[in-house]
Amino acid sequence: MRRRDFIKIIAGSAAVWPIAARTQQSAMPVIGFLRSVSLADVADLVTAFRQGLKEGGYVEGQNVAIEFRSAEGHLDRLPALVADLIGRPVAVIVGNLNAALAAKAATTTIPIIFGTGSDPVRDGLVASINRPGGNITGVMFLVTELGSKRLDLLRQLVPKATLIAMLVNPGSVDTEAERRDVQAAAQRLGQQLIILDASSDRDIETSFATFVQRGAGALIVGAGAFLFSNRERLVALAARYALPAIYADPEDAVAGALMSYGPSIVDAYRQIGIYAGRILNGEKPADLPVLQSTKFDLVINLRTAKALGLAVPQALLVAADEVIE
């Protein structure tokens, strides 16, 4: 999803509100939708969130308003953004991991709903999965434990790759766990592996050049908000260097990546929307257990495979939840 498409979605929803409804907006409950990274690439998540809200009886512009905020990758901006939302005031704050942590540090009264790809207990978001306690709950979609599965899928698709590269973001709390998972799997399989860190646009460009220089035959793109928000850049670089790659987010393959395997973050945000509706209806976050997304998708893009000159094994096509032709 391109930046201009996201802007159209956000702006368009406001444009169709009746003028009378907009004048009454202050009387509606307001949801703060906060992310530590760019909002430009999450239109699909916003759509899913709105769908979940609708299932709970809430439609943006009719009986609920949504305020969008983004730190654009600058974590030091989050406290001010949270303070701004609290000052609105908002009835609920929805955020990814870092955004939720900033919100938790700022308020013990406003309900917070998180979406995270890591362990919320370990990260200090909640006391336990079943009894989160306090003013916070959410949905988790564990992605780091799937690194070895992605390695296996990539080896099936590119069996002649003697060296496989991996790109991770050192700023993600789950990077080390993901790194260890893939390293252990590679060691068991006797697979050569090179792992590089990327925490900026320049790092991404440099890493791809290094992978090609080292002769990598395929690439695993790690999980985490930073790499997720750079989806289009990563897909474009993989195409430029003709490097077969597998990603953590199923939406990546829809955007042109060769293959992706992971939990459906889109479905997770629909569940977050449902939770937001329940909280607006009077339920307390402490009484809502943290949900774990159970929907996993393998998506293969045959157009990209053809451009790379790859023949996709029939076994993978049969196993895929979606094949893009």
SETOR-328402 format. One line per 5 residues: number of its first residue (from 1); for each residue x negated, y, z of N, C-alpha, C. Coordinates in Angstrom, 1 decimal, padded with zeros to 4 digits, m for minus. Each point is the difference from the previous one (the first is absolute). Example, Ala and Ser with C-alpha at 12.3 -4.5 7.8 and 13.67 -1.06 7.14 Angstrom:
// SETOR-328402
1) m013.2/m005.7/007.8/000.9/001.2/000.0/m000.9/001.2/000.0; 000.4/001.1/m000.7/m000.9/001.1/000.0/000.8/001.1/000.8
This chain:
// SETOR-328402
1) m000.8/m001.2/000.0/000.8/001.2/000.0/m000.9/001.2/000.0; 000.2/000.9/m001.0/m000.9/001.2/m000.1/000.5/001.1/000.9; m000.9/000.9/000.3/000.3/001.1/001.0/001.2/000.8/m000.5; 000.1/000.3/m001.3/001.1/000.8/m000.5/001.3/m000.7/000.2; 000.0/m001.4/m000.2/001.2/m000.8/000.2/000.5/000.1/001.4
6) m001.0/m000.1/001.0/000.4/000.1/001.4/000.6/001.4/000.3; m000.6/001.0/m000.5/000.5/001.4/000.2/001.4/000.1/m000.5; 000.3/m000.6/m001.2/001.3/000.1/m000.6/001.0/m000.7/000.9; m000.4/m001.1/000.6/000.9/m000.8/000.9/000.4/000.8/001.2; m001.0/000.6/000.6/000.2/000.8/001.2/000.8/001.3/m000.3
11) m000.5/000.7/m001.0/000.7/001.2/m000.3/001.4/m000.2/m000.6; 000.2/m001.1/m000.8/001.2/m000.3/m000.6/001.1/m000.3/001.0; m000.3/m000.6/001.1/001.0/m000.4/001.0/000.5/001.3/000.6; m000.9/001.0/000.2/000.5/001.2/000.6/000.9/000.8/m001.0; m000.4/m000.1/m001.3/000.7/000.8/m001.0/001.4/m000.4/m000.1
16) 000.4/m001.2/000.2/001.3/m000.5/m000.2/000.9/000.3/001.2; m000.6/000.4/001.1/000.9/000.2/001.2/000.9/001.2/m000.3; 001.3/m000.1/000.4/000.8/001.2/m000.1/m000.5/001.1/000.9; 000.2/001.2/m000.4/m000.5/001.2/000.8/000.6/m000.1/001.4; 001.2/m000.3/000.1/000.6/000.0/001.3/m000.6/m001.0/000.9
21) m000.4/m001.2/m000.6/m000.6/m001.0/000.8/m001.4/000.4/000.5; m000.7/000.8/m000.9/m001.3/000.5/000.4/000.1/001.0/001.1; 001.0/000.8/000.1/000.2/000.9/001.0/000.3/m000.6/001.4; 000.5/m001.3/m000.1/000.3/m000.7/001.2/m001.1/m001.0/000.4; m001.1/000.1/m000.8/m001.1/m001.0/000.3/m000.5/000.0/001.4
26) 000.0/001.2/000.6/m000.6/000.1/001.4/000.9/m000.8/001.0; 001.2/m000.3/m000.4/000.9/m000.7/000.9/m000.2/m001.5/m000.1; m000.7/m000.4/m001.1/m000.3/m001.5/m000.2/m001.2/m000.4/000.8; 000.0/m001.3/000.4/m001.2/m000.5/000.5/m001.1/000.0/m001.0; m001.2/000.3/000.4/m001.2/000.1/m000.9/m001.0/m001.1/000.3
31) m000.5/m000.7/m001.1/m001.0/m001.0/000.2/m001.3/000.6/m000.6; m001.1/m000.1/000.8/m001.3/000.4/m000.5/m000.7/m001.2/m000.6; m000.3/000.1/m001.3/m000.7/m001.0/m000.7/m001.5/000.4/m000.2; m000.8/m000.6/000.8/m001.4/000.5/000.1/m001.0/m001.1/m000.4; m001.0/000.4/m000.8/m001.0/m000.9/m000.4/m001.4/000.7/000.1
36) m001.0/m000.8/000.3/m001.3/000.5/000.2/m000.7/000.2/m001.4; 000.5/m000.7/m001.0/m000.5/000.2/m001.4/001.1/000.6/m000.9; m000.4/000.1/m001.2/000.9/000.7/m001.0/001.4/m000.7/m000.1; 001.0/000.9/m000.2/001.3/m000.5/m000.3/000.2/m000.2/m001.5; m000.9/000.3/m000.8/000.1/000.0/m001.4/000.3/m001.4/m000.6
41) m000.6/m001.0/000.7/000.1/m001.4/m000.6/001.0/m000.9/000.8; 000.9/000.6/000.8/000.9/m000.8/000.8/001.4/000.2/m000.3; 000.3/000.4/m001.2/001.4/000.2/m000.4/000.9/m001.3/000.2; m000.7/m001.1/m000.3/000.7/m001.3/000.1/000.4/m000.3/001.5; m000.9/000.4/000.9/000.2/m000.2/001.4/001.1/001.0/000.5
46) 000.0/001.2/m000.5/001.1/000.9/000.4/001.3/m000.4/m000.5; 000.1/m000.5/m001.2/001.2/m000.6/m000.5/000.5/m001.1/000.8; m000.9/m000.9/000.4/000.4/m001.2/000.8/000.5/000.5/001.4; m000.7/001.0/000.6/000.4/000.6/001.3/001.4/000.6/m000.1; 000.3/000.7/m001.1/001.3/000.6/m000.2/001.1/m001.1/m000.1
51) m000.4/m001.1/m000.7/000.9/m001.1/m000.1/000.4/m000.6/001.4; m001.1/m000.2/000.8/000.3/m000.5/001.4/000.9/000.9/000.8; m000.3/001.3/m000.1/000.9/001.0/000.6/001.4/m000.2/m000.4; 000.2/m000.1/m001.3/001.3/m000.1/m000.6/000.7/m001.3/000.5; m000.7/m001.1/000.2/000.6/m001.2/000.6/000.5/000.3/001.4
56) m000.7/000.9/000.7/000.4/000.4/001.3/001.0/001.1/000.1; 000.5/000.4/m001.2/001.1/001.0/000.0/m000.5/001.5/m000.1; m001.3/000.2/m000.4/m000.5/001.3/m000.1/m000.5/000.3/m001.4; 000.4/001.1/m000.6/m000.4/000.4/m001.3/m000.6/001.4/000.1; m001.2/000.1/m000.6/m000.7/001.3/000.1/000.8/001.1/m000.7
61) 000.1/001.1/000.7/000.8/001.1/m000.6/001.4/000.0/000.4; 000.5/m001.1/000.5/001.4/m000.1/000.4/000.2/000.0/001.5; m000.7/m000.9/000.6/000.1/m000.1/001.5/m001.4/m000.1/000.7; m001.1/000.1/m000.8/m001.3/000.0/000.6/m001.0/000.8/m001.0; m001.0/000.6/000.6/m001.0/000.7/m000.8/m001.3/m000.6/000.3
66) m000.9/000.0/m001.0/m001.4/m000.5/000.2/m001.0/001.1/m000.3; m000.9/000.2/000.9/m001.1/000.9/m000.2/m001.3/m000.8/m000.3; m000.6/000.2/m001.1/m001.2/m000.7/m000.4/m001.3/000.8/000.4; m001.0/m000.7/000.6/m001.3/000.6/000.3/m001.1/m000.9/m000.3; m001.1/000.5/m000.4/m001.2/m000.8/m000.3/m001.3/000.7/000.4
71) m000.9/m000.8/000.6/m001.3/000.5/000.4/m001.0/m000.1/m001.2; 000.4/m000.6/m001.1/m000.8/m000.1/m001.2/m001.4/m000.5/000.3; 000.0/m001.0/000.9/m001.3/m000.7/000.3/m000.8/000.7/001.1; 000.4/001.2/000.5/m000.7/000.7/001.0/000.7/m000.3/001.4; m000.6/m000.9/000.7/000.7/m000.5/001.2/000.1/001.2/001.1
76) m001.0/000.9/m000.1/000.1/001.1/001.0/001.2/000.9/m000.2; 000.7/m000.1/m001.2/001.2/000.8/m000.2/001.2/m000.6/000.7; m000.1/m001.3/000.4/001.2/m000.6/000.4/000.6/000.6/001.3; m000.7/000.4/001.0/000.6/000.6/001.2/000.8/001.2/m000.3; m000.5/000.9/m000.9/000.8/001.2/m000.4/001.3/m000.4/m000.8
81) m000.1/m001.0/m000.8/001.2/m000.4/m000.8/001.0/m000.6/001.0; m000.4/m000.8/000.9/000.9/m000.6/001.0/000.6/001.1/000.8; m000.8/001.0/000.5/000.6/001.2/000.7/001.0/000.7/m000.8; m000.2/000.1/m001.3/000.9/000.7/m000.9/001.4/m000.8/000.0; m000.1/m001.3/m000.1/001.2/m000.8/m000.1/000.7/000.1/001.4
86) m000.7/m000.1/001.0/000.6/000.1/001.4/000.8/001.3/000.1; m000.6/001.1/m000.5/000.6/001.3/000.1/001.2/000.2/m000.9; 000.2/m000.9/m001.0/001.2/000.2/m000.9/001.3/000.1/000.8; 000.5/m000.8/000.9/m000.6/m001.3/000.4/000.5/m001.2/m000.8; m000.8/m001.1/000.0/000.5/m001.2/m000.7/000.6/m000.9/001.0
91) 000.8/m000.9/m000.5/000.7/m001.0/000.8/m000.9/m001.3/000.1; m000.7/m000.3/m001.1/m000.8/m001.2/m000.1/m001.3/000.4/m000.9; m001.1/m000.6/000.4/m001.2/000.2/m000.8/m000.4/m001.4/m000.6; m000.2/m000.1/m001.3/m000.4/m001.2/m000.7/m001.4/000.3/m000.5; m000.9/m001.0/000.2/m001.4/000.2/m000.4/m000.8/m001.3/m000.2
96) m001.0/000.1/m000.8/m001.0/m001.1/m000.1/m000.8/000.0/001.2; m001.0/m000.9/000.1/m000.7/m000.2/001.2/m000.6/001.2/000.7; m000.8/000.8/m000.8/m000.6/001.1/000.6/001.0/001.1/000.4; 001.0/000.2/m000.9/001.0/000.9/000.3/000.8/m000.3/001.3; 000.3/m001.3/000.1/000.7/m000.5/001.2/m000.8/000.2/001.3
101) m001.3/m000.2/m000.1/m000.9/000.1/001.1/000.0/001.5/000.5; 000.0/000.9/m001.0/000.0/001.5/000.3/001.3/000.4/000.6; 001.1/m000.6/m000.5/001.3/000.3/000.5/000.1/m000.5/001.5; m000.5/m001.2/000.2/000.1/m000.6/001.3/m000.8/000.9/001.0; m001.1/000.5/m000.4/m000.8/000.9/000.9/000.7/001.3/000.3
106) 001.0/000.4/m000.8/000.6/001.3/000.1/001.3/000.0/000.7; 000.7/m001.2/000.0/001.4/000.0/000.6/000.3/m001.3/000.6; 000.7/000.0/001.1/000.5/m001.2/000.6/001.5/m000.1/000.0; 000.6/000.9/m000.7/001.5/000.1/000.0/000.6/m000.2/m001.4; m000.7/000.6/m001.0/000.6/m000.2/m001.4/m000.3/m001.4/m000.5
111) 001.0/m000.7/m000.4/m000.3/m001.4/m000.6/m000.9/000.0/m001.1; m000.9/m001.0/m000.1/m001.0/m000.1/m001.0/000.1/m001.4/m000.6; 000.0/m000.1/m001.4/000.0/m001.3/m000.6/m001.2/000.0/m001.0; m000.8/m001.1/000.2/m001.2/m000.1/m000.8/000.2/m001.1/m001.0; m000.9/000.1/m001.1/m000.2/m001.0/m000.9/m001.5/m000.3/m000.1
116) m000.5/m001.2/000.4/m001.4/m000.2/000.0/m000.4/m001.4/m000.5; m001.2/000.0/m000.6/m000.5/m001.3/m000.5/m000.9/m000.6/001.0; 000.0/000.5/001.2/m000.9/m000.6/001.0/000.8/m000.4/001.3; m000.7/m000.4/001.0/000.6/m000.5/001.2/000.3/001.3/000.9; 001.3/000.3/000.2/000.4/001.2/000.8/m000.3/m000.1/001.4
121) m000.1/m001.2/000.6/m000.4/m000.2/001.4/m001.4/000.3/000.2; m000.9/m000.5/m000.8/m001.4/000.2/000.0/m000.3/001.5/m000.2; 000.8/000.6/m000.9/m000.3/001.4/m000.3/000.6/001.0/001.0; 000.7/m000.5/001.0/000.5/000.8/001.1/001.3/000.7/m000.3; 000.7/m000.4/m001.1/001.3/000.6/m000.3/001.1/m000.5/001.0
126) 000.0/m001.3/000.2/001.0/m000.6/000.9/m000.6/m000.9/001.0; 000.8/m000.3/001.1/m000.4/m000.9/001.0/000.0/m001.4/m000.4; 001.1/m000.4/m000.8/000.1/m001.3/m000.5/000.9/000.0/m001.2; 000.0/m001.1/m000.8/000.8/000.0/m001.2/001.5/m000.1/000.4; 000.4/m000.9/000.9/001.4/m000.2/000.4/000.5/001.1/000.8
131) m000.8/000.6/000.9/000.4/001.1/000.8/m000.9/001.2/m000.1; 000.2/000.8/m001.1/m001.0/001.0/m000.3/m000.1/001.1/001.1; 001.1/000.3/000.8/m000.1/000.9/001.0/m000.1/001.5/m000.5; 000.3/000.9/000.9/m000.2/001.4/m000.3/000.9/000.5/m001.1; m000.5/000.9/m000.9/000.9/000.6/m001.0/m000.5/m000.4/m001.4
136) m000.6/m001.2/m000.1/m000.5/m000.4/m001.3/000.2/m001.4/m000.4; 000.3/m000.3/m001.2/000.2/m001.3/m000.6/m000.4/000.1/m001.5; 000.2/m001.1/m000.7/m000.3/000.0/m001.4/m000.1/m001.3/m000.7; m000.6/000.0/m001.1/m000.2/m001.2/m000.9/m001.4/m000.2/m000.3; m000.5/m001.2/000.1/m001.4/m000.3/m000.3/000.0/m001.0/m001.2
141) m001.0/000.3/m000.9/m000.1/m000.9/m001.2/m001.5/m000.3/000.0; m000.4/m001.1/000.6/m001.4/m000.3/000.1/m000.6/m000.4/m001.3; m001.1/000.7/m000.4/m000.6/m000.2/m001.3/m001.4/m000.5/000.1; m000.7/000.3/001.1/m001.4/m000.4/000.1/m000.3/m001.5/000.0; 001.0/m000.7/000.5/m000.2/m001.5/000.1/000.2/m000.7/m001.3
146) 000.3/000.8/m001.0/000.3/m000.6/m001.4/m001.2/000.2/m000.9; m001.1/000.5/000.5/m001.2/000.2/m000.9/m000.5/m001.3/m000.6; 000.0/m001.1/000.8/m000.5/m001.3/m000.5/001.0/m000.5/m001.1; 001.3/000.3/000.2/000.9/m000.5/m001.0/m000.2/000.8/m001.3; m000.3/001.3/000.1/m000.2/000.8/m001.2/m001.3/m000.5/m000.7
151) m001.0/m000.4/000.7/m001.2/m000.5/m000.5/000.3/m001.3/m000.8; 000.8/m000.9/000.6/000.3/m001.2/m000.7/000.8/000.3/m001.3; 000.9/000.9/000.0/000.8/000.3/m001.2/m000.9/000.6/m001.1; m000.9/000.8/000.4/m000.9/000.6/m000.9/m000.9/m001.0/m000.7; m000.5/m000.9/000.8/m000.9/m001.1/m000.5/000.8/m000.9/m001.0
156) 001.3/m000.2/000.2/000.8/m000.8/m000.9/000.1/000.8/m001.3; 000.1/001.3/000.0/000.2/000.7/m001.2/m001.3/000.3/m000.7; m001.1/000.2/000.7/m001.3/000.3/m000.6/m001.0/m001.0/000.6; 000.1/m001.3/m000.4/m000.8/m001.1/000.6/m001.5/000.2/m000.4; m000.3/000.7/m001.0/m001.4/000.2/m000.4/m000.8/001.1/000.7
161) 000.7/000.7/000.9/m000.6/001.2/000.7/m000.9/m000.6/001.0; m001.3/000.2/m000.2/m001.0/m000.5/001.0/m000.2/000.9/001.1; 000.3/001.3/m000.2/m000.1/001.0/001.1/001.4/000.7/000.0; 000.6/000.0/001.2/001.2/000.8/000.2/m000.2/001.2/000.9; 000.5/001.1/m000.4/m000.2/001.2/000.8/001.3/000.2/000.9
166) m000.2/000.8/001.0/001.1/000.4/000.9/m000.2/001.5/000.4; 001.0/000.7/m000.1/000.0/001.4/000.4/000.9/000.2/001.2; m000.6/000.6/001.1/000.8/000.2/001.2/m000.2/001.5/000.5; 001.0/000.4/000.8/m000.1/001.3/000.6/m000.5/m000.1/001.5; m001.2/000.5/000.3/m000.5/m000.2/001.3/000.8/000.8/001.1
171) 000.9/000.9/m000.5/000.8/000.8/001.0/001.2/m000.7/000.4; 000.4/m001.2/m000.6/001.1/m000.7/000.4/m000.3/m000.9/001.2; 001.0/000.0/000.9/m000.3/m000.8/001.3/m000.1/m001.5/m000.3; 000.5/m000.5/m001.1/000.0/m001.4/m000.2/m001.1/m000.4/m001.0; m000.8/000.9/m000.4/m001.0/m000.3/m001.0/m000.9/m001.2/000.4
176) m000.5/000.1/001.2/m001.0/m001.1/000.4/000.7/m001.3/000.0; 001.2/m000.1/000.5/000.7/m001.3/000.0/000.2/m000.5/m001.4; 000.4/000.9/m000.9/000.1/m000.4/m001.4/m001.3/m000.4/m000.7; m001.0/000.7/000.4/m001.4/m000.3/m000.6/m000.4/m001.4/000.5; 000.2/m000.3/001.3/m000.4/m001.3/000.5/000.7/m001.1/m000.6
181) 001.3/000.2/m000.2/000.9/m001.0/m000.6/m000.5/m000.4/m001.4; m000.3/001.0/m000.8/m000.5/m000.3/m001.4/m001.4/m000.6/000.0; m000.8/000.5/000.9/m001.4/m000.5/000.1/000.0/m001.4/000.4; 000.8/m000.4/001.0/000.1/m001.4/000.4/000.5/m000.9/m001.1; 001.0/000.5/m000.7/000.5/m000.8/m001.1/m001.0/m000.2/m001.1
186) m000.7/001.1/m000.4/m001.0/m000.1/m001.0/m001.2/m000.9/000.4; m000.3/000.0/001.3/m001.1/m000.9/000.4/000.5/m001.5/m000.1; 001.2/m000.3/000.4/000.5/m001.3/m000.1/000.0/m000.5/m001.5; 000.3/000.9/m000.9/000.1/m000.4/m001.4/m001.3/000.1/m000.8; m001.0/000.6/000.7/m001.3/000.2/m000.7/000.1/001.1/m001.0
191) 000.8/001.0/000.2/000.2/001.1/m000.9/m000.8/001.2/000.4; m000.8/000.5/m001.0/m000.8/001.2/000.3/001.0/001.2/000.1; m000.3/000.9/000.9/000.9/001.1/000.3/m000.8/001.2/000.3; 000.5/001.2/m000.5/m000.6/001.3/000.3/001.1/000.9/000.5; m000.2/000.6/001.1/001.0/000.9/000.6/m000.5/001.4/000.2
196) 000.7/000.9/m000.5/m000.4/001.4/000.1/001.2/000.8/000.7; m000.4/001.1/000.7/000.9/000.9/000.7/000.4/001.1/m000.9; 001.2/000.5/000.1/000.5/001.2/m000.7/000.9/000.8/000.9; m000.4/001.2/000.3/000.9/000.9/000.8/000.2/001.4/m000.7; m000.4/000.1/m001.2/000.2/001.2/m000.8/000.1/m000.3/m001.5
201) 000.5/000.9/m000.8/000.1/m000.2/m001.4/m001.4/m000.3/m000.6; m001.0/000.7/000.5/m001.4/m000.2/m000.5/m000.4/m001.4/000.3; 000.3/m000.5/001.2/m000.4/m001.4/000.4/000.6/m001.0/m001.0; 001.3/000.2/m000.3/000.7/m000.9/m000.9/m000.7/m000.1/m001.4; m000.3/001.2/m000.5/m000.7/000.0/m001.3/m001.4/m000.7/000.0
206) m000.7/000.3/001.1/m001.4/m000.5/000.1/000.1/m001.5/000.2; 001.0/m000.5/000.8/000.1/m001.4/000.3/000.2/m000.8/m001.3; 000.9/000.5/m000.8/000.3/m000.7/m001.3/m001.2/m000.1/m000.9; m000.8/001.1/000.0/m001.2/000.0/m000.8/m001.0/m001.1/000.5; m000.1/000.0/001.3/m000.9/m001.0/000.7/000.5/m001.4/m000.3
211) 001.3/m000.3/000.1/000.5/m001.3/m000.3/m000.4/m000.5/m001.4; 000.2/000.9/m000.9/m000.3/m000.4/m001.4/m001.5/m000.2/m000.2; m000.8/000.9/000.6/m001.4/m000.1/m000.1/m000.5/m001.3/000.6; 000.6/m000.5/001.1/m000.4/m001.2/000.7/000.6/m001.3/m000.7; 000.8/000.2/m001.0/000.5/m001.1/m000.8/001.3/m000.7/000.6
216) 000.7/000.8/000.8/001.2/m000.6/000.6/001.0/m000.4/m001.1; 000.6/m001.2/000.1/001.0/m000.5/m001.0/001.4/000.3/000.4; 000.3/000.4/001.2/001.3/000.2/000.5/000.0/000.8/001.3; 001.1/000.5/000.4/000.1/001.0/001.1/001.2/m000.3/000.9; m000.2/000.1/001.3/001.1/000.0/001.0/000.0/001.4/000.5
221) 001.2/000.6/m000.1/000.2/001.4/000.6/000.6/m000.2/001.4; m000.6/000.5/001.0/000.5/m000.2/001.4/001.3/000.8/000.3; 000.5/m000.3/001.1/001.2/000.6/000.5/m000.2/001.3/000.6; 001.0/000.7/000.4/m000.1/001.3/000.7/000.5/001.2/m000.7; 000.4/001.0/000.7/000.7/001.2/m000.6/m000.9/000.7/m001.0
226) m001.3/000.1/000.3/m000.8/000.8/m000.9/m000.1/m000.6/m001.4; m000.3/m001.3/m000.1/000.0/m000.7/m001.3/001.3/m000.1/m000.6; 001.1/m000.2/000.8/001.3/000.0/m000.5/000.4/001.4/m000.7; m000.4/001.1/000.6/000.3/001.3/m000.5/m000.8/000.3/m001.3; m001.1/m000.8/m000.2/m000.8/000.2/m001.2/000.2/m001.0/m001.1
231) 001.2/m000.6/000.1/000.4/m001.1/m000.9/m000.3/000.4/m001.5; 000.4/001.1/m000.5/m000.1/000.3/m001.4/m001.5/000.1/m000.4; m000.8/000.6/000.9/m001.4/000.1/m000.3/m000.7/m001.3/m000.1; 000.4/m000.9/000.9/m000.6/m001.3/000.1/000.4/m000.9/m001.2; 001.2/000.1/m000.4/000.5/m000.7/m001.2/m000.7/000.5/m001.2
236) m000.1/001.3/m000.1/m000.7/000.6/m001.2/m001.4/m000.4/m000.1; m000.7/000.0/001.1/m001.5/m000.4/000.0/m000.1/m001.5/m000.3; 000.8/m000.8/000.5/000.0/m001.5/m000.3/000.1/m000.2/m001.5; 001.0/000.8/m000.6/000.2/m000.1/m001.4/m001.2/000.5/m000.8; m000.6/001.1/000.5/m001.2/000.6/m000.7/m001.1/m000.9/000.0
241) m000.3/m000.7/001.1/m001.1/m000.9/000.1/000.3/m001.5/m000.4; 001.3/m000.2/m000.4/000.4/m001.3/m000.4/m000.3/m001.0/001.2; 000.4/000.4/001.2/m000.2/m000.8/001.2/001.3/m000.6/000.5; 000.2/m001.3/m000.1/001.2/m000.6/000.5/000.1/000.2/001.5; 001.1/000.5/000.5/000.2/000.3/001.4/001.3/m000.4/000.6
246) 000.0/m000.4/001.3/001.2/m000.3/000.7/000.1/001.0/001.2; 001.2/000.4/000.2/000.3/001.0/001.0/000.9/m000.5/001.1; 000.1/000.8/001.1/000.8/m000.5/001.2/001.5/000.4/m000.2; 000.3/001.0/m000.7/001.4/000.5/m000.1/000.7/m000.5/m001.3; 001.1/m000.8/000.1/000.6/m000.5/m001.2/000.4/001.1/m001.0
251) 000.2/001.2/000.5/000.3/001.1/m000.9/m001.2/000.4/m001.0; m001.2/m000.4/000.4/m001.1/000.4/m000.8/000.0/m000.7/m001.4; 000.4/m001.2/000.0/000.1/m000.7/m001.3/001.1/000.6/m000.9; 001.1/000.5/000.6/001.0/000.8/m000.7/m000.6/001.2/m000.6; m001.0/000.6/000.7/m000.6/001.2/m000.5/m001.1/m000.2/m001.0
256) m000.3/m001.3/m000.4/m001.0/m000.3/m001.0/m001.1/m000.9/000.4; m000.1/m000.3/001.3/m001.1/m000.9/000.5/000.2/m001.4/m000.5; m001.0/m000.8/m000.1/000.0/m001.3/m000.5/000.9/m000.9/000.9; m000.2/000.0/001.3/000.7/m000.9/000.9/000.0/000.6/001.4; 001.1/m000.3/000.7/000.1/000.4/001.4/000.7/m001.1/000.8
261) m000.4/000.0/001.3/000.6/m001.0/000.9/000.0/000.6/001.4; 001.2/000.1/000.5/000.1/000.5/001.4/001.4/000.2/000.4; 000.2/000.4/001.2/001.4/000.3/000.5/000.6/001.1/m000.8; 001.3/m000.1/m000.1/000.8/001.1/m000.7/000.1/001.2/000.9; m000.8/001.0/m000.2/000.0/001.2/000.8/001.3/000.8/m000.3
266) 000.5/m000.2/m001.2/001.3/000.7/m000.4/001.1/m000.6/000.9; 000.0/m001.3/000.1/001.1/m000.6/000.9/m000.2/000.4/001.4; m001.2/000.2/000.5/m000.3/000.4/001.4/000.6/001.4/000.2; m000.2/000.9/m001.0/000.6/001.3/000.2/001.5/000.1/m000.1; 000.6/m001.0/m000.7/001.4/m000.1/000.1/000.5/m000.4/001.4
271) m000.8/m000.9/000.6/000.3/m000.4/001.4/m000.2/001.2/001.0; m001.0/000.8/m000.3/m000.3/001.2/000.8/001.2/001.0/m000.1; 000.6/000.1/m001.2/001.2/000.8/m000.2/001.2/m000.5/000.8; 000.1/m001.3/000.0/001.1/m000.6/000.8/m000.2/000.3/001.5; m001.2/m000.1/000.5/m000.3/000.3/001.4/000.3/001.5/000.3
276) m000.4/000.8/m001.0/000.3/001.5/000.2/001.5/000.2/000.2; 000.8/m000.7/m000.8/001.4/000.2/000.1/000.5/m000.5/001.3; m000.5/m001.1/000.5/000.4/m000.6/001.3/m000.3/001.0/001.1; m001.2/000.6/000.0/m000.4/000.9/001.0/000.9/001.3/000.0; 000.3/000.4/m001.3/000.9/001.2/m000.1/001.4/m000.3/000.6
281) 000.3/m001.3/m000.1/001.3/m000.4/000.6/000.0/m000.3/001.5; m001.1/000.3/000.6/m000.1/m000.1/001.5/m000.8/m001.1/000.6; m000.6/m000.9/m000.8/m000.8/m001.0/000.5/m001.4/000.5/000.4; m000.6/m000.6/001.0/m001.3/000.5/000.4/m001.2/m000.8/m000.6; m001.1/000.6/m000.3/m001.1/m000.7/m000.6/m000.5/m001.1/000.9
286) 000.0/000.2/001.3/m000.5/m001.0/001.0/000.8/m001.3/m000.1; 001.2/000.1/m000.5/000.9/m001.2/m000.1/m000.1/m000.7/m001.4; m000.7/000.6/m000.9/m000.1/m000.5/m001.4/m001.4/m000.7/m000.1; m000.1/m001.3/m000.1/m001.3/m000.7/m000.2/m000.6/000.4/m001.3; m001.4/000.0/000.1/m000.7/000.3/m001.3/000.3/m001.2/m001.0
291) 000.3/000.4/m001.2/000.3/m001.0/m001.0/m001.2/m000.3/m000.7; m000.2/m001.3/m000.5/m001.1/m000.4/m000.8/000.6/m000.3/m001.4; m000.5/000.7/m001.0/000.4/m000.3/m001.4/m000.3/m001.4/m000.4; 000.9/m000.7/m000.5/m000.2/m001.4/m000.4/000.1/m000.2/m001.5; 000.1/001.1/m000.7/000.1/m000.1/m001.5/m001.4/000.2/m000.6
296) m000.5/m001.0/m000.7/m001.3/000.1/m000.6/000.2/m000.2/m001.5; m000.7/000.8/m000.8/000.1/000.0/m001.4/m001.3/m000.2/m000.8; 000.0/m000.9/m000.9/m001.1/m000.1/m001.0/000.5/000.5/m001.3; m000.7/001.1/m000.5/000.4/000.6/m001.2/m001.1/000.0/m001.0; 000.2/m000.5/m001.2/m001.0/000.0/m001.0/000.4/000.8/m001.2
301) m000.9/000.8/m000.5/000.2/000.9/m001.1/m000.6/m000.6/m001.3; 000.8/m000.7/m000.8/m000.5/m000.6/m001.2/m000.6/001.0/m001.0; 000.6/001.2/m000.1/m000.6/001.0/m000.9/m001.4/000.3/000.4; m000.3/000.1/001.3/m001.4/000.3/000.4/m000.9/m001.2/m000.2; 000.6/m001.2/000.2/m000.8/m001.2/m000.2/m000.4/m000.1/m001.5
306) 000.9/000.3/m000.9/m000.3/000.0/m001.4/m001.0/001.0/m000.4; 000.1/001.2/000.6/m001.0/001.0/m000.3/m001.4/m000.4/000.5; m000.1/m000.8/001.0/m001.3/m000.5/000.5/m000.4/m001.3/m000.6; 000.8/m000.5/m000.9/m000.3/m001.3/m000.7/000.1/m001.2/000.9; 000.9/000.0/001.0/000.1/m001.1/000.9/001.3/m000.8/m000.3
311) m000.2/m001.3/000.1/001.2/m000.9/m000.1/000.4/m000.4/001.4; 001.2/000.4/000.3/000.5/m000.3/001.4/000.4/m001.5/000.1; m000.5/m000.7/000.9/000.3/m001.4/000.2/001.5/m000.2/000.3; 000.6/m001.1/m000.6/001.4/m000.2/000.2/000.4/m000.1/001.4; m000.9/m000.6/000.8/000.3/m000.2/001.5/000.3/001.4/000.7
316) m000.8/001.0/m000.4/000.2/001.3/000.5/001.3/000.7/m000.4; 000.3/m000.2/m001.3/001.2/000.5/m000.5/001.3/m000.6/000.7; m000.1/m001.3/000.2/001.1/m000.6/000.7/000.1/000.5/001.5; m001.1/000.2/000.6/m000.1/000.5/001.4/000.4/001.5/000.2; m000.1/000.7/m001.1/000.2/001.5/000.1/001.5/000.3/000.3
321) 000.2/001.0/000.8/001.3/000.5/000.3/000.5/001.0/m001.1; m001.0/000.6/m000.7/000.4/000.8/m001.1/m001.1/000.0/m001.0; 000.3/m000.1/m001.3/m001.0/000.1/m001.1/000.4/001.1/m000.9; m000.9/001.0/m000.1/000.2/001.1/m000.9/m000.5/m000.2/m001.4; 000.9/000.1/m000.9/m000.4/m000.4/m001.4/000.0/001.3/m000.9
